[in-house]
Amino acid sequence: MKLSPRRREDPELNLTSLIDVVLLLVIFFMVSTTFVEEGRLRVELPTASEEPVTAIQDPIVITITAQGSYRVNEQALVNNSSETLTAALRKVAGGGVAISEATAASLLASARGGDLPPHSLLSDREFEVFRLLAGGRTPTEIAEQLHLSVKTVSTHKAHLQRKLGLTSTAALVRYALEHDLL
């Protein structure tokens, strides 16, 4: 047996694990530190009322077409003024219905007790196509303006000609002039 004393080696210090500990401490202090300067953006969140909601209201959909005209719940407005839009929104929010010029004309005529003119039977889209056709636009131009296909515009034209009893675009223009629709 050989019993010789072992040589003493210097201890080895591994710094890799100490770096991990230091980084964890830095992150901890960064997260737990409070900053003296408060944010400049002030956010006020709404508070809930104590009353339970009894009915879910239908959403109000506002559409702005490429030409800048407004529609409220897919109903065209009489004109594009901000007052008309505000009035339509208030009416719809209060449970009413915002109606287009064509619908308003037909309701007014029926309230007066008179016979309805044939153009009051047109849908809003047909009336819109009718006014554009009578104004001298071609079906291709109307299709581009209303974001429809030319075939759809032609179908609307055929329907409105049938409803009005007219056979040509010239007759459409004459009808529009006679009834002050332009």
DOLOLO-879451 format. One record per residue: residue number from 1; chain; x, y, z of N, C-alpha, C in turn. Coordinates in nm, 4 decimals, padded with zeros to 6 digits, always signed. Layout:
DOLOLO-879451
(NUM,A,(X,Y,Z),(X,Y,Z),(X,Y,Z));
...
***
This chain:
DOLOLO-879451
(1,A,(+00.0797,-00.1152,+00.0000),(+00.0000,+00.0000,+00.0000),(+00.0857,+00.1238,+00.0000));
(2,A,(+00.0456,+00.2034,-00.0826),(+00.1235,+00.3222,-00.0958),(+00.0386,+00.4365,-00.0416));
(3,A,(+00.0818,+00.4954,+00.0592),(+00.0063,+00.6037,+00.1210),(+00.0843,+00.7331,+00.1069));
(4,A,(+00.0711,+00.7844,-00.0025),(+00.1401,+00.9119,-00.0197),(+00.0366,+01.0240,-00.0154));
(5,A,(+00.0744,+01.1334,+00.0340),(-00.0237,+01.2435,+00.0415),(-00.0569,+01.2957,-00.0990));
(6,A,(-00.1795,+01.3256,-00.1149),(-00.2240,+01.3792,-00.2443),(-00.1895,+01.5256,-00.2560));
(7,A,(-00.1637,+01.5607,-00.3748),(-00.1325,+01.7002,-00.3946),(-00.2615,+01.7813,-00.3914));
(8,A,(-00.2501,+01.8918,-00.3299),(-00.3671,+01.9787,-00.3219),(-00.3784,+02.0604,-00.4495));
(9,A,(-00.4951,+02.0590,-00.5067),(-00.5206,+02.1385,-00.6258),(-00.5998,+02.2616,-00.5863));
(10,A,(-00.5761,+02.3674,-00.6576),(-00.6514,+02.4888,-00.6300),(-00.7960,+02.4672,-00.6734));
(11,A,(-00.8895,+02.5167,-00.5929),(-01.0302,+02.4981,-00.6321),(-01.0619,+02.5799,-00.7583));
(12,A,(-01.1457,+02.5246,-00.8398),(-01.1856,+02.5911,-00.9642),(-01.3193,+02.6615,-00.9423));
(13,A,(-01.3260,+02.7855,-00.9823),(-01.4461,+02.8649,-00.9628),(-01.5154,+02.8800,-01.0985));
(14,A,(-01.6397,+02.8278,-01.1096),(-01.7160,+02.8336,-01.2340),(-01.8103,+02.9542,-01.2285));
(15,A,(-01.7868,+03.0543,-01.3132),(-01.8646,+03.1784,-01.3121),(-01.9922,+03.1709,-01.3960));
(16,A,(-02.0100,+03.0677,-01.4704),(-02.1260,+03.0573,-01.5581),(-02.2558,+03.0576,-01.4777));
(17,A,(-02.2632,+02.9819,-01.3737),(-02.3854,+02.9782,-01.2934),(-02.4060,+03.1089,-01.2186));
(18,A,(-02.2987,+03.1785,-01.1819),(-02.3134,+03.3065,-01.1126),(-02.3711,+03.4129,-01.2056));
(19,A,(-02.3403,+03.4075,-01.3339),(-02.3954,+03.5031,-01.4300),(-02.5471,+03.4881,-01.4375));
(20,A,(-02.5954,+03.3651,-01.4377),(-02.7396,+03.3411,-01.4399),(-02.8073,+03.4031,-01.3178));
(21,A,(-02.7479,+03.3869,-01.2022),(-02.8049,+03.4407,-01.0782),(-02.8073,+03.5930,-01.0835));
(22,A,(-02.7020,+03.6534,-01.1317),(-02.6956,+03.7998,-01.1391),(-02.8014,+03.8524,-01.2362));
(23,A,(-02.8183,+03.7879,-01.3506),(-02.9199,+03.8308,-01.4455),(-03.0601,+03.8187,-01.3872));
(24,A,(-03.0874,+03.7117,-01.3160),(-03.2178,+03.6960,-01.2508),(-03.2417,+03.8062,-01.1482));
(25,A,(-03.1409,+03.8434,-01.0740),(-03.1561,+03.9512,-00.9766),(-03.1816,+04.0850,-01.0455));
(26,A,(-03.1131,+04.1119,-01.1543),(-03.1335,+04.2360,-01.2284),(-03.2764,+04.2431,-01.2814));
(27,A,(-03.3232,+04.1354,-01.3391),(-03.4609,+04.1314,-01.3901),(-03.5603,+04.1501,-01.2764));
(28,A,(-03.5386,+04.0858,-01.1641),(-03.6270,+04.1007,-01.0490),(-03.6350,+04.2458,-01.0044));
(29,A,(-03.5218,+04.3126,-00.9937),(-03.5223,+04.4519,-00.9483),(-03.5856,+04.5452,-01.0516));
(30,A,(-03.5678,+04.5140,-01.1782),(-03.6307,+04.5971,-01.2815),(-03.7823,+04.5852,-01.2766));
(31,A,(-03.8313,+04.4646,-01.2568),(-03.9756,+04.4428,-01.2537),(-04.0381,+04.4980,-01.1262));
(32,A,(-03.9720,+04.4853,-01.0175),(-04.0316,+04.5262,-00.8893),(-04.0098,+04.6728,-00.8558));
(33,A,(-03.9339,+04.7447,-00.9357),(-03.9074,+04.8851,-00.9073),(-04.0255,+04.9704,-00.9509));
(34,A,(-04.0622,+05.0666,-00.8690),(-04.1657,+05.1620,-00.9081),(-04.0979,+05.2851,-00.9642));
(35,A,(-04.1558,+05.3399,-01.0684),(-04.0971,+05.4556,-01.1324),(-04.1621,+05.5817,-01.0787));
(36,A,(-04.0850,+05.6842,-01.0651),(-04.1334,+05.8087,-01.0070),(-04.2274,+05.8810,-01.1030));
(37,A,(-04.1953,+05.8847,-01.2297),(-04.2758,+05.9585,-01.3259),(-04.3928,+05.8728,-01.3733));
(38,A,(-04.5131,+05.9256,-01.3600),(-04.6313,+05.8533,-01.4039),(-04.6538,+05.8789,-01.5524));
(39,A,(-04.7308,+05.7936,-01.6142),(-04.7606,+05.8111,-01.7555),(-04.8454,+05.9346,-01.7796));
(40,A,(-04.8325,+05.9936,-01.8961),(-04.9064,+06.1151,-01.9274),(-05.0453,+06.0849,-01.9832));
(41,A,(-05.0672,+05.9645,-02.0306),(-05.1959,+05.9280,-02.0864),(-05.2903,+05.8881,-01.9742));
(42,A,(-05.4019,+05.9577,-01.9682),(-05.4987,+05.9305,-01.8626),(-05.6157,+05.8532,-01.9235));
(43,A,(-05.6410,+05.7359,-01.8731),(-05.7457,+05.6506,-01.9261),(-05.8569,+05.6397,-01.8228));
(44,A,(-05.9778,+05.6734,-01.8662),(-06.0934,+05.6596,-01.7794),(-06.1823,+05.5513,-01.8376));
(45,A,(-06.1956,+05.4434,-01.7674),(-06.2768,+05.3321,-01.8143),(-06.4205,+05.3499,-01.7683));
(46,A,(-06.5162,+05.3096,-01.8501),(-06.6559,+05.3240,-01.8091),(-06.6889,+05.2258,-01.6980));
(47,A,(-06.7841,+05.2638,-01.6171),(-06.8290,+05.1758,-01.5098),(-06.9608,+05.1115,-01.5504));
(48,A,(-06.9830,+04.9942,-01.5026),(-07.1053,+04.9225,-01.5362),(-07.2186,+04.9717,-01.4476));
(49,A,(-07.3383,+04.9772,-01.5056),(-07.4533,+05.0161,-01.4252),(-07.5026,+04.8942,-01.3483));
(50,A,(-07.5790,+04.9220,-01.2468),(-07.6295,+04.8123,-01.1635),(-07.7537,+04.7489,-01.2222));
(51,A,(-07.8134,+04.8146,-01.3214),(-07.9348,+04.7616,-01.3817),(-07.8996,+04.6532,-01.4827));
(52,A,(-07.9703,+04.5416,-01.4798),(-07.9412,+04.4368,-01.5786),(-07.9908,+04.4781,-01.7169));
(53,A,(-07.9223,+04.4325,-01.8186),(-07.9627,+04.4603,-01.9560),(-08.0795,+04.3691,-01.9889));
(54,A,(-08.1913,+04.4297,-02.0316),(-08.3111,+04.3495,-02.0571),(-08.3236,+04.3075,-02.2026));
(55,A,(-08.2814,+04.3942,-02.2935),(-08.2949,+04.3609,-02.4353),(-08.1667,+04.3995,-02.5083));
(56,A,(-08.1310,+04.3177,-02.6026),(-08.0140,+04.3469,-02.6839),(-08.0613,+04.4246,-02.8054));
(57,A,(-08.0029,+04.5420,-02.8272),(-08.0425,+04.6246,-02.9400),(-07.9700,+04.5783,-03.0658));
(58,A,(-08.0381,+04.5959,-03.1786),(-07.9741,+04.5659,-03.3061),(-07.8673,+04.6699,-03.3337));
(59,A,(-07.7578,+04.6300,-03.3935),(-07.6523,+04.7291,-03.4229),(-07.6969,+04.8248,-03.5332));
(60,A,(-07.6439,+04.9436,-03.5296),(-07.6688,+05.0425,-03.6346),(-07.5491,+05.0378,-03.7285));
(61,A,(-07.5748,+05.0115,-03.8555),(-07.4679,+04.9984,-03.9539),(-07.4673,+05.1232,-04.0415));
(62,A,(-07.3535,+05.1932,-04.0407),(-07.3368,+05.3114,-04.1245),(-07.2406,+05.2746,-04.2363));
(63,A,(-07.2844,+05.2967,-04.3598),(-07.2020,+05.2652,-04.4759),(-07.1752,+05.3944,-04.5523));
(64,A,(-07.0503,+05.4123,-04.5927),(-07.0142,+05.5256,-04.6771),(-06.9700,+05.4677,-04.8103));
(65,A,(-07.0420,+05.5015,-04.9147),(-07.0105,+05.4473,-05.0466),(-06.8867,+05.5157,-05.1030));
(66,A,(-06.8368,+05.4641,-05.2125),(-06.7177,+05.5214,-05.2765),(-06.7435,+05.6650,-05.3232));
(67,A,(-06.8691,+05.6997,-05.3488),(-06.9031,+05.8343,-05.3924),(-06.9234,+05.9287,-05.2739));
(68,A,(-06.9189,+05.8772,-05.1530),(-06.9327,+05.9609,-05.0341),(-07.0741,+05.9733,-04.9832));
(69,A,(-07.1684,+05.8961,-05.0362),(-07.3051,+05.9025,-04.9843),(-07.3186,+05.8074,-04.8661));
(70,A,(-07.4070,+05.8441,-04.7748),(-07.4250,+05.7664,-04.6524),(-07.5448,+05.6732,-04.6636));
(71,A,(-07.5335,+05.5599,-04.5951),(-07.6449,+05.4661,-04.5792),(-07.6499,+05.4273,-04.4325));
(72,A,(-07.7685,+05.4280,-04.3749),(-07.7875,+05.3854,-04.2369),(-07.8742,+05.2608,-04.2415));
(73,A,(-07.8198,+05.1498,-04.1943),(-07.8869,+05.0194,-04.2004),(-07.9348,+04.9899,-04.3427));
(74,A,(-07.8466,+05.0105,-04.4397),(-07.8700,+04.9831,-04.5819),(-07.9812,+05.0686,-04.6425));
(75,A,(-08.0197,+05.1780,-04.5783),(-08.1176,+05.2715,-04.6332),(-08.0437,+05.3979,-04.6750));
(76,A,(-08.0553,+05.4362,-04.8026),(-07.9898,+05.5577,-04.8521),(-08.0561,+05.6792,-04.7890));
(77,A,(-07.9762,+05.7810,-04.7582),(-08.0299,+05.9033,-04.7000),(-08.0702,+05.9999,-04.8102));
(78,A,(-08.1541,+06.0975,-04.7755),(-08.2047,+06.1938,-04.8721),(-08.0902,+06.2749,-04.9322));
(79,A,(-07.9966,+06.3194,-04.8465),(-07.8793,+06.3916,-04.8955),(-07.7605,+06.3547,-04.8075));
(80,A,(-07.6444,+06.4139,-04.8352),(-07.5226,+06.3758,-04.7641),(-07.4794,+06.4769,-04.6591));
(81,A,(-07.5711,+06.5575,-04.6118),(-07.5326,+06.6563,-04.5104),(-07.5165,+06.5882,-04.3745));
(82,A,(-07.4337,+06.6491,-04.2918),(-07.4105,+06.5909,-04.1592),(-07.5364,+06.5982,-04.0731));
(83,A,(-07.6209,+06.6995,-04.0958),(-07.7459,+06.7112,-04.0192),(-07.8398,+06.5949,-04.0512));
(84,A,(-07.8473,+06.5574,-04.1790),(-07.9328,+06.4456,-04.2189),(-07.8820,+06.3156,-04.1583));
(85,A,(-07.7502,+06.2968,-04.1611),(-07.6920,+06.1765,-04.1020),(-07.7184,+06.1716,-03.9525));
(86,A,(-07.7006,+06.2848,-03.8842),(-07.7258,+06.2896,-03.7394),(-07.8717,+06.2596,-03.7085));
(87,A,(-07.9629,+06.3190,-03.7852),(-08.1061,+06.2953,-03.7631),(-08.1409,+06.1483,-03.7869));
(88,A,(-08.0833,+06.0891,-03.8926),(-08.1111,+05.9478,-03.9218),(-08.0585,+05.8579,-03.8104));
(89,A,(-07.9396,+05.8888,-03.7593),(-07.8837,+05.8076,-03.6500),(-07.9687,+05.8192,-03.5245));
(90,A,(-08.0130,+05.9390,-03.4939),(-08.0996,+05.9566,-03.3754),(-08.2312,+05.8821,-03.3926));
(91,A,(-08.2856,+05.8880,-03.5123),(-08.4128,+05.8208,-03.5380),(-08.3976,+05.6696,-03.5242));
(92,A,(-08.2913,+05.6145,-03.5830),(-08.2690,+05.4695,-03.5757),(-08.2366,+05.4265,-03.4326));
(93,A,(-08.1573,+05.5067,-03.3612),(-08.1231,+05.4731,-03.2231),(-08.2454,+05.4768,-03.1338));
(94,A,(-08.3422,+05.5620,-03.1673),(-08.4656,+05.5712,-03.0886),(-08.5688,+05.4677,-03.1274));
(95,A,(-08.5337,+05.3785,-03.2180),(-08.6270,+05.2728,-03.2576),(-08.6960,+05.3006,-03.3894));
(96,A,(-08.6688,+05.4152,-03.4513),(-08.7302,+05.4489,-03.5789),(-08.6543,+05.3877,-03.6945));
(97,A,(-08.6948,+05.4257,-03.8144),(-08.6317,+05.3746,-03.9350),(-08.5943,+05.4927,-04.0228));
(98,A,(-08.4696,+05.4965,-04.0677),(-08.4272,+05.5987,-04.1633),(-08.4646,+05.5495,-04.3015));
(99,A,(-08.5360,+05.6327,-04.3784),(-08.5844,+05.5873,-04.5084),(-08.5246,+05.6713,-04.6199));
(100,A,(-08.5249,+05.6139,-04.7371),(-08.4684,+05.6821,-04.8533),(-08.5691,+05.7794,-04.9115));
(101,A,(-08.5237,+05.8571,-05.0083),(-08.6092,+05.9563,-05.0739),(-08.7243,+05.8876,-05.1477));
(102,A,(-08.6946,+05.7778,-05.2130),(-08.7993,+05.7076,-05.2883),(-08.9050,+05.6519,-05.1950));
(103,A,(-08.8632,+05.5934,-05.0848),(-08.9577,+05.5382,-04.9889),(-09.0403,+05.6496,-04.9250));
(104,A,(-08.9750,+05.7610,-04.8937),(-09.0465,+05.8741,-04.8345),(-09.1517,+05.9276,-04.9309));
(105,A,(-09.1180,+05.9358,-05.0595),(-09.2137,+05.9854,-05.1592),(-09.3340,+05.8938,-05.1704));
(106,A,(-09.3103,+05.7632,-05.1694),(-09.4226,+05.6704,-05.1814),(-09.5102,+05.6734,-05.0561));
(107,A,(-09.4493,+05.6867,-04.9390),(-09.5276,+05.6960,-04.8159),(-09.6087,+05.8251,-04.8117));
(108,A,(-09.5495,+05.9337,-04.8581),(-09.6190,+06.0613,-04.8602),(-09.7372,+06.0563,-04.9564));
(109,A,(-09.7165,+05.9972,-05.0718),(-09.8247,+05.9872,-05.1702),(-09.9381,+05.9002,-05.1179));
(110,A,(-09.9038,+05.7911,-05.0507),(-10.0097,+05.7042,-04.9982),(-10.0816,+05.7695,-04.8806));
(111,A,(-10.0119,+05.8521,-04.8027),(-10.0759,+05.9220,-04.6914),(-10.1731,+06.0278,-04.7412));
(112,A,(-10.1434,+06.0853,-04.8582),(-10.2326,+06.1862,-04.9148),(-10.3559,+06.1225,-04.9773));
(113,A,(-10.3565,+05.9926,-04.9888),(-10.4725,+05.9234,-05.0422),(-10.4728,+05.9140,-05.1932));
(114,A,(-10.3739,+05.9705,-05.2584),(-10.3677,+05.9666,-05.4046),(-10.3091,+05.8351,-05.4520));
(115,A,(-10.3221,+05.8172,-05.5828),(-10.2610,+05.6985,-05.6416),(-10.1103,+05.7136,-05.6388));
(116,A,(-10.0428,+05.6042,-05.6152),(-09.8972,+05.6064,-05.6121),(-09.8437,+05.6117,-05.7539));
(117,A,(-09.7439,+05.6954,-05.7767),(-09.6815,+05.6947,-05.9098),(-09.6050,+05.5635,-05.9277));
(118,A,(-09.5900,+05.5204,-06.0506),(-09.5225,+05.3918,-06.0741),(-09.3805,+05.3852,-06.0170));
(119,A,(-09.3083,+05.4970,-06.0136),(-09.1707,+05.4926,-05.9641),(-09.1643,+05.4676,-05.8136));
(120,A,(-09.2747,+05.4823,-05.7434),(-09.2736,+05.4538,-05.5992),(-09.2672,+05.3036,-05.5712));
(121,A,(-09.2919,+05.2231,-05.6739),(-09.2851,+05.0777,-05.6579),(-09.1432,+05.0237,-05.6751));
(122,A,(-09.0505,+05.1117,-05.7149),(-08.9122,+05.0676,-05.7357),(-08.8427,+05.0484,-05.6011));
(123,A,(-08.7539,+04.9502,-05.5958),(-08.6711,+04.9332,-05.4764),(-08.5714,+05.0483,-05.4708));
(124,A,(-08.5063,+05.0648,-05.3565),(-08.4081,+05.1725,-05.3429),(-08.2982,+05.1606,-05.4477));
(125,A,(-08.2482,+05.0394,-05.4705),(-08.1408,+05.0191,-05.5667),(-08.1903,+05.0466,-05.7090));
(126,A,(-08.3124,+04.9992,-05.7419),(-08.3680,+05.0250,-05.8743),(-08.3859,+05.1756,-05.8968));
(127,A,(-08.4321,+05.2458,-05.7945),(-08.4509,+05.3907,-05.8063),(-08.3175,+05.4612,-05.8275));
(128,A,(-08.2145,+05.4129,-05.7575),(-08.0814,+05.4702,-05.7731),(-08.0297,+05.4477,-05.9157));
(129,A,(-08.0468,+05.3267,-05.9678),(-08.0058,+05.2958,-06.1047),(-08.0889,+05.3786,-06.2033));
(130,A,(-08.2182,+05.3940,-06.1764),(-08.3070,+05.4729,-06.2615),(-08.2591,+05.6178,-06.2718));
(131,A,(-08.2259,+05.6793,-06.1591),(-08.1814,+05.8189,-06.1588),(-08.0482,+05.8344,-06.2337));
(132,A,(-07.9592,+05.7369,-06.2160),(-07.8308,+05.7441,-06.2861),(-07.8482,+05.7245,-06.4366));
(133,A,(-07.9360,+05.6315,-06.4757),(-07.9637,+05.6108,-06.6187),(-08.0274,+05.7355,-06.6788));
(134,A,(-08.1242,+05.7924,-06.6101),(-08.1927,+05.9114,-06.6594),(-08.0977,+06.0312,-06.6629));
(135,A,(-07.9945,+06.0274,-06.5794),(-07.8945,+06.1338,-06.5781),(-07.7898,+06.1193,-06.6868));
(136,A,(-07.8017,+06.0154,-06.7687),(-07.7120,+06.0010,-06.8830),(-07.5974,+05.9038,-06.8638));
(137,A,(-07.5956,+05.8311,-06.7548),(-07.4862,+05.7349,-06.7329),(-07.5153,+05.6040,-06.8053));
(138,A,(-07.4089,+05.5374,-06.8458),(-07.4223,+05.4067,-06.9106),(-07.4240,+05.2976,-06.8032));
(139,A,(-07.4743,+05.1792,-06.8360),(-07.4720,+05.0698,-06.7369),(-07.3310,+05.0377,-06.6866));
(140,A,(-07.2311,+05.0513,-06.7731),(-07.0929,+05.0258,-06.7303),(-07.0480,+05.1291,-06.6275));
(141,A,(-07.0791,+05.2555,-06.6507),(-07.0438,+05.3607,-06.5549),(-07.1171,+05.3427,-06.4222));
(142,A,(-07.2438,+05.3050,-06.4319),(-07.3229,+05.2825,-06.3101),(-07.2662,+05.1646,-06.2320));
(143,A,(-07.2283,+05.0593,-06.3025),(-07.1718,+04.9418,-06.2366),(-07.0447,+04.9784,-06.1612));
(144,A,(-06.9589,+05.0590,-06.2230),(-06.8356,+05.1019,-06.1554),(-06.8662,+05.1891,-06.0350));
(145,A,(-06.9615,+05.2810,-06.0496),(-06.9939,+05.3734,-05.9408),(-07.0562,+05.3019,-05.8218));
(146,A,(-07.1447,+05.2062,-05.8475),(-07.2159,+05.1373,-05.7396),(-07.1479,+05.0071,-05.6971));
(147,A,(-07.0357,+04.9757,-05.7591),(-06.9612,+04.8527,-05.7283),(-07.0479,+04.7289,-05.7511));
(148,A,(-07.1110,+04.7264,-05.8681),(-07.1937,+04.6139,-05.9098),(-07.1406,+04.5626,-06.0432));
(149,A,(-07.1903,+04.4480,-06.0836),(-07.1550,+04.3998,-06.2167),(-07.2477,+04.4663,-06.3188));
(150,A,(-07.2038,+04.4701,-06.4431),(-07.2852,+04.5287,-06.5492),(-07.4137,+04.4482,-06.5661));
(151,A,(-07.4051,+04.3173,-06.5479),(-07.5239,+04.2315,-06.5584),(-07.6271,+04.2672,-06.4522));
(152,A,(-07.5816,+04.2950,-06.3283),(-07.6742,+04.3334,-06.2214),(-07.7424,+04.4656,-06.2545));
(153,A,(-07.6665,+04.5613,-06.3060),(-07.7247,+04.6905,-06.3451),(-07.8267,+04.6695,-06.4565));
(154,A,(-07.7938,+04.5837,-06.5526),(-07.8874,+04.5558,-06.6621),(-08.0144,+04.4890,-06.6098));
(155,A,(-08.0009,+04.4025,-06.5112),(-08.1177,+04.3384,-06.4508),(-08.2048,+04.4426,-06.3798));
(156,A,(-08.1419,+04.5346,-06.3046),(-08.2183,+04.6420,-06.2397),(-08.2889,+04.7283,-06.3438));
(157,A,(-08.2194,+04.7559,-06.4552),(-08.2791,+04.8365,-06.5614),(-08.4018,+04.7662,-06.6196));
(158,A,(-08.3903,+04.6350,-06.6441),(-08.5034,+04.5592,-06.6992),(-08.6211,+04.5594,-06.6014));
(159,A,(-08.5931,+04.5430,-06.4712),(-08.7002,+04.5420,-06.3718),(-08.7701,+04.6775,-06.3637));
(160,A,(-08.6903,+04.7842,-06.3614),(-08.7532,+04.9153,-06.3479),(-08.8287,+04.9542,-06.4744));
(161,A,(-08.7801,+04.9125,-06.5917),(-08.8548,+04.9392,-06.7147),(-08.9874,+04.8638,-06.7138));
(162,A,(-08.9859,+04.7405,-06.6619),(-09.1096,+04.6626,-06.6537),(-09.2068,+04.7273,-06.5561));
(163,A,(-09.1564,+04.7703,-06.4387),(-09.2434,+04.8318,-06.3376),(-09.3000,+04.9654,-06.3840));
(164,A,(-09.2222,+05.0403,-06.4636),(-09.2671,+05.1710,-06.5104),(-09.3404,+05.1632,-06.6440));
(165,A,(-09.3347,+05.0470,-06.7085),(-09.4000,+05.0302,-06.8382),(-09.3289,+05.1051,-06.9493));
(166,A,(-09.1975,+05.1136,-06.9411),(-09.1187,+05.1863,-07.0402),(-09.0330,+05.0876,-07.1191));
(167,A,(-08.9983,+05.1261,-07.2429),(-08.9258,+05.0317,-07.3286),(-08.7867,+05.0780,-07.3684));
(168,A,(-08.7507,+05.2033,-07.3387),(-08.6197,+05.2509,-07.3817),(-08.5605,+05.3452,-07.2774));
(169,A,(-08.4318,+05.3727,-07.2943),(-08.3643,+05.4667,-07.2046),(-08.4170,+05.6077,-07.2265));
(170,A,(-08.4518,+05.6421,-07.3509),(-08.5094,+05.7744,-07.3787),(-08.6419,+05.7915,-07.3052));
(171,A,(-08.7203,+05.6852,-07.2981),(-08.8469,+05.6911,-07.2251),(-08.8222,+05.7079,-07.0750));
(172,A,(-08.7123,+05.6471,-07.0239),(-08.6761,+05.6656,-06.8831),(-08.6433,+05.8119,-06.8543));
(173,A,(-08.5668,+05.8735,-06.9435),(-08.5292,+06.0144,-06.9262),(-08.6544,+06.1019,-06.9287));
(174,A,(-08.7445,+06.0767,-07.0241),(-08.8680,+06.1540,-07.0347),(-08.9512,+06.1391,-06.9075));
(175,A,(-08.9645,+06.0174,-06.8583),(-09.0412,+05.9920,-06.7350),(-08.9791,+06.0678,-06.6163));
(176,A,(-08.8463,+06.0625,-06.6053),(-08.7798,+06.1314,-06.4952),(-08.8014,+06.2816,-06.5019));
(177,A,(-08.7979,+06.3379,-06.6222),(-08.8207,+06.4824,-06.6373),(-08.9654,+06.5186,-06.6061));
(178,A,(-09.0587,+06.4366,-06.6503),(-09.2013,+06.4650,-06.6255),(-09.2364,+06.4598,-06.4769));
(179,A,(-09.1658,+06.3770,-06.4019),(-09.1957,+06.3605,-06.2596),(-09.0948,+06.4305,-06.1682));
(180,A,(-09.0112,+06.5180,-06.2236),(-08.9112,+06.5941,-06.1470),(-08.8244,+06.5038,-06.0597));
(181,A,(-08.7689,+06.3989,-06.1184),(-08.6877,+06.3035,-06.0442),(-08.5381,+06.3232,-06.0667));
(182,A,(-08.5005,+06.4204,-06.1443),(-08.3583,+06.4464,-06.1687),(-08.3115,+06.5655,-06.0887));
***
